[in-house]
Amino acid sequence: MSELATTPEPPYYAAIFASLRSIDDAGYALTAERMLELAAQQPGFLGVDSARDASGLGITVSYWRDLDSISAWRRHAEHTAARQAGRARWYRCFTLRIARVERAHRFEAE
C-alpha cells in the first residue's frame, strides 16, 4: 500500500488491529489481500492504512462509517474464517481496538 486512506469529515470509526506475526506465513499474503478486497466491498467501509516491520509487528487501521458496519464486517463468513486461520497459524498475538475518530487533519507536500 503506497497511499494513505482518504476519509470523510469525522465522526467515523477506526478499527485498530496491532499484531505480531508467527513464522508460519503460508497463505497469509493471499488471505490479507482478499480481506482488503472484501472489506472494500462492505457497506460503511471508508479505507485502510497498514504497515508491517521486519520483526513482524504490524498495524492495520480500517475506517468505518459506524459501529454497525464494523459489526457486520466481523460477522462476514469469509472474514470469520480468516480470523480463525490467523489465531491458528499467522499471529503470535494481536489486539483490536475500536475508536471513534473525532478530529482528523491531513498534510501533503506539494
Backbone hydrogen bonds, N-H to C=O, Kabsch-Sander energy under -0.5 kcal/mol:
donor,donor_aa,acceptor,acceptor_aa,energy
7,T,5,A,-0.6
12,Y,101,V,-1.0
13,Y,64,W,-3.4
14,A,99,A,-3.0
15,A,62,S,-3.1
16,I,14,A,-0.7
16,I,97,R,-3.5
17,F,15,A,-0.7
17,F,60,T,-3.3
18,A,16,I,-0.6
18,A,95,T,-2.1
19,S,58,G,-2.7
20,L,93,C,-2.7
21,R,56,G,-1.6
22,S,90,W,-2.6
25,D,23,I,-0.8
28,Y,25,D,-1.9
29,A,25,D,-0.6
31,T,27,G,-2.0
32,A,28,Y,-3.1
33,E,29,A,-2.3
34,R,30,L,-2.3
35,M,31,T,-2.6
36,L,32,A,-2.0
37,E,33,E,-2.2
38,L,34,R,-2.8
39,A,35,M,-3.0
40,A,36,L,-2.0
41,Q,37,E,-0.5
41,Q,38,L,-1.1
42,Q,39,A,-1.8
45,F,42,Q,-1.9
46,L,63,Y,-3.2
47,G,63,Y,-1.0
49,D,61,V,-2.4
51,A,59,I,-2.1
53,D,57,L,-2.6
56,G,53,D,-1.7
58,G,19,S,-2.7
59,I,51,A,-2.6
60,T,17,F,-2.8
61,V,49,D,-3.2
62,S,15,A,-2.4
62,S,60,T,-0.6
63,Y,47,G,-2.9
64,W,13,Y,-3.0
65,R,44,G,-2.5
70,I,66,D,-1.4
71,S,67,L,-2.5
72,A,68,D,-2.4
73,W,69,S,-2.0
74,R,70,I,-2.3
75,R,71,S,-1.6
76,H,72,A,-0.7
76,H,73,W,-0.9
80,T,76,H,-2.5
81,A,77,A,-2.0
82,A,78,E,-1.9
83,R,79,H,-2.4
84,Q,80,T,-2.1
85,A,81,A,-2.1
86,G,82,A,-2.3
87,R,83,R,-2.2
88,A,84,Q,-2.1
89,R,85,A,-2.6
90,W,85,A,-0.9
91,Y,86,G,-2.2
92,R,20,L,-3.1
93,C,20,L,-1.3
95,T,18,A,-2.6
97,R,16,I,-2.3
99,A,14,A,-2.7
101,V,12,Y,-3.4
101,V,99,A,-0.5
102,E,100,R,-0.7
